[in-house]
Structures are given as structure tokens and as C-alpha cells.
């Protein structure tokens, strides 16, 4: 289960490093690259809660293997894609496979292990989350840099195929494949809510990706307005469904838990910063500074490793610090991303402060994310824990998606306005994005202070 979790997590980050190579090989535009990176998050975020409910209905082991099979097949299709359009479509399918596969991991851990064994399993689960980001950047750089048999970026996806096939064979032998005992009747899938939410997400994010390339036509302004309207309809439909005793995709009562609204804002903000930071910095160091894929991957190791270490240890810090961790994390993130932009300004490849700034981003993001997530889940009633987990996991993915789309569009638009792509113009576009990322992190810091006063 954790091997499958690791593979899916790897695929979120491994593509960041491969994106410039994909662009040159497939003659893909900047918008195409954004869709390659963000397309995975679109289907993953929208289908995540539905994937969890499929596990409740048909059995977590069986649904996990079904998602793994879809993910593996989509990875093969991505690796063989002849053009950027096909690659985007297959990335959407890959995200759908993850949305079906990944929610079953925690459910299977909870139902399979007890006592100390469960604590060890959850510790291993956290360790996989901690190292996945760093491993994705490095493995992506190694695979692209190796250029195996002249295949360039394609092994980034094809590496999943033998691993996925092996896990499918082993999984059929070791995972429980029946529906099993349920603690409560399986809930409905809320197809109408799923369609409304998916359409709203699509209409809001796609104009952010394509608008700059199309010179911001009228439809790129109307589409987000329609998407916002659909999201309002989604909220109203979910409330009416809950009052009728149905099973809404997002239970309104979960949002009414104390602090949950602010937790949604803060988690969405921190993941938008994370997604935008990784994407635009990758474009800068590879396209602007001419880094190899491996060197670009190693650039992110300080951020990812520190994020993992802090995420695993913050609970052991003094109790008097705990309530201030999230606001401090957002503040440190704002200062650190701004420092990265300033350290690389003027086309410099390695400013003296850039590596401490990278580490500061990792510390700040971890402190902003982990305590917020933990406190939000601890505050909900046991019967609402599954819905709250699904809601925050969905917000996590949507935040990443919006970060890639919005800050990627800002970077590309600023770069176009500055003229030819070179180290100096790329660094100026990066600086603009880093200041925008700092402002987003500052919003999270203010939200944290409001929560603390309550």
C-alpha cells in the first residue's frame, strides 16, 4: 500500500523537473506544461471523496487495486504519448487512478492494524509523505538526465509500469478483496454534486492556464464568473441534500466546526504557495539558468527534506509554541520566498543566501501545513472525521492546482512582457512571482492570527 502511495506521490513532483524537457521535445507551450502538471491535480482533487466512498461500498482492497490498475495503464499511456494534447488527457486519467487508489491506504491501515502496530504503520505512512517530494525531484532529474535509449522524459512515466504491475500481483495476494465489515452503511456517491464541483473547478482553473497564451479573450473572463456561480450552486445543492438526509460530497456541518473555515483557507493558501513555488522555480532554473534536469531536481532537496523533518517532529516542540506555529510558518514562508527571488535576481545562479532561503521555505511550509491540518481534524466529531479528512485532502489538491495555474500564468505573462527568454528576464519574472507568493503566505499568517485570538 505504501509503495503505491509513494509512486503516486512521486508522480506529483517528478513531472515538475521533466516539464521543460517535455516542452522542448513535444513543442509544448507554457500553457500545455501547466496543464500537464495541473491536470493530474484536477481529477485527483475532484474525485478524491468519491474514491473514498467507492472503497466503503465495494471494499478498500478491491478499489485500491482498481485505482492502481488505472494509474499504471495511464502511466504507460503518458510515457508513449505522441503529443502534448494526448499527454494532458492521460495525465487526467492518471489523477483519476490516484483518486481511487490513495484514499484506501489510510482506511486499510485503520482496519488492518491495531495498537502499537497501527502506530508503526501510521509512522511509516508519514515517512513516505515526508520523503516523496524530495525523491520525486531527484528521481525525475536522474531519469531525464540519463536519457535512457534516447527516450528523454518518457521514463518519468514508464518507470511506474513495472512497479505498478508488481504491486498488482502482490496486492491480489495480500490485500483484503471483499467488502468487509462496515462500521456504517455505505453512503451515496453524490454524482450531481461531483459534476457541479468538477465543472466549477474546470471553469475557474482553465482560463488561468490558457488566458495568457490566448491574450485574455472575453471567454477567459466570463468562464471564472460562471465557475463561481456553479460553485455557489454546488454549495446550495449540498446544503439541500444534507437537509433531506442525503450524503453530500462535502457535508455542510463539517464546515461549521469551529476553525474549519479558517483551516480550509490556510491549507489552500499554503498548498497554492507550494505548487506555485515549485513550478515557477523549475521553469526558471532550467529554461532561464540552463540547469540540467538533475541539477534542477537537487535544487529542491533542501526545501523537501526540511519540510519532511519539521513535519515529523513539530509535535515534540514545547507546548507553549504550538499555537503560534502556523502563523510563524506562514510568516517565515513569506520572508523566505521573497528571499529566494532576491537571491536569484539579475540572473545570478547561486546567490549566497539562496540555500538558507530554500530551507526556510521548507520549514515555513511545514509549520503552516502540519499543525493546521492536525488541529482541524482533532476538532471534529468522530462521526465527521472521514468527511473532514476528505474535505481537507481535496482542498490540499485544489490549492496545488490553483498555485500552478495562477502563479504559472503570472510567470509566463511577466516573461512575455520582458521580451526574449534569458537569465535576466527569467529572474525578473521569478521575482514578481516570489513577491506574489509572499503576499499569499502573508494572507495565511493573518488568518492564523485571527484563529489564535479566538
Secondary structure, DSSP 8 states (H G I E B T S, - for coil): -HHHHHHHHHHHHHHHHHHHHHHHHHT--HHHHHHHHHHHHHHHHHHHHHHHHHHHHH-HHHHHHHHHHHHHHHHHHHHH-SSHHHHHHHHHHHHHHHHHHTHHHHHHHHHH--HHHHHHHHHHHHHHHHHHHHHHHHHHHHHHHHTGGG-TTTHHHHHHHHHHHHHHHHHHHHS--S----SS------HHHHHHHHHHHHHHHHHHHHTTTTT--HHHHHHHHHHHHHHHHHHHHHHHHHHTT---SS-HHHHTSTTHHHHHHHHHHHHHHHHHHHHHHHHIIIIIS---HHHHHHHTHHHHHHHHHHHHHGGGS-GGGGGGHHHHHHHHHHHHHHHHHHHTGGG-SS-TTHHHHHHHHHHHHHHHHHHHHHHHHHHS-GGGHHHHHHHHHHHHHHHHHHHHHHHHHHHHHHHHHH-S-SHHHHHHHHHHHHHHHHHHHHHHHHHHHHHHH-
